[in-house]
Amino acid sequence: MIALIDQYRKELLKVNGFAPSTVDTYTISIKAFFGFAKKELQANPANVKGTQLLKWILYLKNTGIGYSRIENHHYALKSFYTFLQKSGDITSNPAEALPLLITRRRQVTKPISTQDAFKLLNSFDQSTWHGMRNYTMVSLLWALGLRTSELTGLKVQSFETGHGKRIGLMRVRGKNKKQRALFVVDRLFDKLIRYLSHPKAPNKKCAPLFQADTKTTAISNDRVQRIVKDQAKKAGIAAVVTPRVLRHSFATEMYHENVPLSAIQAMMGHESIADTSIYIHVSEKLKQLALDQILISRRLSWQ
């Protein structure tokens, strides 16, 4: 059985081109099911029936795990038994009996205007250390289009000066451990220098750039989320503002400034331009222009 899982893992990496982290997630899921099949179902995992696979999904649901994790387990089962069928190890696919998961209704993320973005930033009391820290964090979220996890993962050494007058680089570690470098210029450069010059600022190169109140660990993603939402309410902004909203706002602002989609894709750390286009909120005319730019070999990149 271990050999089958290993072959399945190699097939995902080779044929489907999944990122290693995704492959690891699916492999761990199949290993977990194997343990469940042997202990609870007392069955050979390679010879289970669809009803037994359903018991596994129901078991996972009853543990209280999130919908996205159940989705991962669901897809892992389908892809694993499809692999076994194609390889000739089984004649029929028991995972075909699994019902389709109900698709969650996704909320549409709407960007905020540049005016509201500055209203949010100007509402911070920068005379206090926490106010300065929070102001700098939100500035980076909006001006660089960072993900929350990318922001909290920054180190002091992630910010490099010496690339020109009021020009620096922020080295960001994104999804699947992919790194990218973003220019930090002018006012944002000045604000980061001021932040790092504060007596309470972290000074060790390997220290988190934005620390929690205890100053021993990086500030948490949840805390950043709360800071953004609470400050937006305090600033009197009617729209719901989250780090993701600021990321959408960054992409939309860049597009309105005539930055090519390929450049926005690189700045946001996306795998494809189609991913980037989801973040751009523009008029119907500009939407058509965006679609025209993401045609690849006469096919839309998401087909």
Protein Blocks (a to p, Z undefined) as FASTA:
>chain_A
ZZmmmmmmmmmmmmnopafklmmmmmmmmmmmmmmmmmmnopafklccfklmmmmmmmmm
mnopafklmmmmmmmmmmmmmmmmmnopambdfklmpccdddddddddddddfklmmmmm
mmpcfkbmklmmmmmmmmmmmmnopafklmmmpcfklpcghiaghiacdddddehhiacd
dddehjlmmmmmmmmmpmkbcfbfklcfbdcfkopaccdfklmmmmmmmmmmmnopabac
dfklmmmmmmmmmmmnopafklmmmmnopabfklmmmmpccdfklmmmmmmmmcgghiaf
kZZ
